[in-house]
Amino acid sequence: MIATPRQEGFTAVELLITLFVAAAFLGTGFQLYSAIIQRGSDARQMAVASNYAYSSLRSLASTTPTCSTTPAVTTTTPTITGLASPTVTQTISAPHGCPWTNDVMQVEVDVTYGPTNNRQEVSHALYVQE
């Protein structure tokens, strides 16, 4: 009986299965990478909007707003680096009336940004006494 030499290596089926598993790992890794990049971009935009809203709120509150029973609303569209189509709304109101609450005013700044089909909003508010 003549012994045939045994060949070492992988079969075509083993290589095919390995390629499918590798492709699945690559696809999953790419999706994870894309999601991380998108979430990082969203967090960066929210931080920019929040910083702008907070600084606007502090400067608006330092002006010592005059007490009024009707809210004073100002809407602007400034250019803010890193935000798409931002809109800033500043509201000064007296939520409890004027003469009997020691003129406590609510100052609020809302920054809305992003594309029209997915607008995001950041709000900051505080109370000031006249």
C-alpha positions in Angstrom: 0.0 0.0 0.0 1.4 3.4 -1.0 0.8 6.2 1.4 -0.2 9.5 -0.2 1.5 12.5 1.4 -0.9 14.6 3.6 -1.2 18.2 2.5 -1.4 20.9 5.2 -3.4 24.1 4.9 -6.9 25.4 4.9 -9.8 24.1 2.8 -11.8 26.5 0.6 -14.8 26.2 3.0 -12.7 27.3 6.0 -11.3 30.3 4.1 -14.8 31.3 3.0 -16.2 31.2 6.5 -13.2 33.2 7.8 -13.8 35.8 5.1 -17.5 36.1 6.1 -16.6 36.5 9.8 -13.9 39.1 9.0 -16.3 41.1 6.8 -18.9 41.0 9.6 -16.3 42.4 12.1 -15.2 45.1 9.7 -18.8 46.2 9.0 -19.6 46.3 12.7 -16.4 48.3 13.4 -17.2 50.8 10.7 -20.8 51.3 12.1 -19.4 51.8 15.6 -16.8 54.3 14.3 -19.5 56.3 12.4 -21.7 56.4 15.5 -18.9 57.6 17.7 -17.9 60.4 15.3 -21.6 61.5 15.0 -22.1 61.5 18.8 -18.9 63.5 19.2 -20.0 66.1 16.7 -23.4 66.4 18.5 -21.7 66.8 21.8 -19.4 69.5 20.5 -22.3 71.5 18.9 -24.3 71.2 22.2 -21.2 72.5 24.1 -20.8 75.5 21.8 -24.5 76.3 22.0 -24.5 76.0 25.8 -21.5 78.2 26.2 -23.0 80.9 24.0 -26.4 80.7 25.8 -24.7 80.9 29.2 -22.5 83.9 28.3 -25.5 85.7 26.8 -27.5 84.9 29.9 -24.9 86.4 32.2 -24.5 89.5 30.1 -28.3 90.0 29.9 -28.8 89.4 33.6 -26.1 91.9 34.5 -28.1 94.7 32.7 -30.6 94.7 35.6 -33.8 94.3 33.6 -36.8 96.5 34.4 -39.8 94.8 35.8 -42.7 94.5 33.4 -45.8 92.3 33.5 -45.4 91.4 29.7 -42.4 89.3 28.7 -39.8 91.1 26.6 -38.7 88.6 23.9 -35.8 89.3 21.5 -34.9 86.9 18.7 -31.7 87.1 16.8 -29.8 85.0 14.3 -26.1 85.5 15.1 -23.2 83.8 13.4 -21.8 81.2 15.9 -18.8 79.2 14.7 -19.6 75.5 14.8 -23.4 75.8 14.7 -25.6 75.5 11.7 -28.4 78.1 11.4 -28.5 79.3 15.1 -31.4 81.3 16.5 -31.1 83.0 19.9 -34.2 83.9 21.8 -33.8 86.1 25.0 -36.8 86.4 27.3 -37.1 88.6 30.3 -40.3 88.2 32.3 -41.8 88.7 35.8 -43.4 85.3 36.5 -45.0 86.5 39.8 -45.9 90.0 38.9 -44.0 93.2 39.6 -44.8 95.3 42.7 -45.3 92.6 45.3 -42.4 90.2 44.5 -39.4 92.6 45.1 -39.1 92.8 41.3 -37.8 89.3 40.8 -37.2 88.7 37.1 -36.7 85.5 35.1 -34.1 85.8 32.4 -33.9 83.0 29.9 -31.8 82.4 26.8 -32.6 79.7 24.3 -30.2 78.7 21.5 -31.8 76.6 18.7 -29.5 75.2 16.0 -29.2 72.5 13.3 -30.9 71.6 10.1 -34.6 72.4 9.7 -35.6 68.7 10.0 -33.6 68.1 13.2 -33.4 71.3 15.3 -31.7 71.1 18.7 -32.3 73.5 21.6 -30.2 74.5 24.6 -31.8 76.7 27.3 -30.4 78.6 30.3 -32.4 80.6 32.8 -32.0 82.4 36.1 -33.7 84.7 38.4 -32.4 88.2 39.1 -33.6 90.8 41.5 -33.9 94.4 40.4 
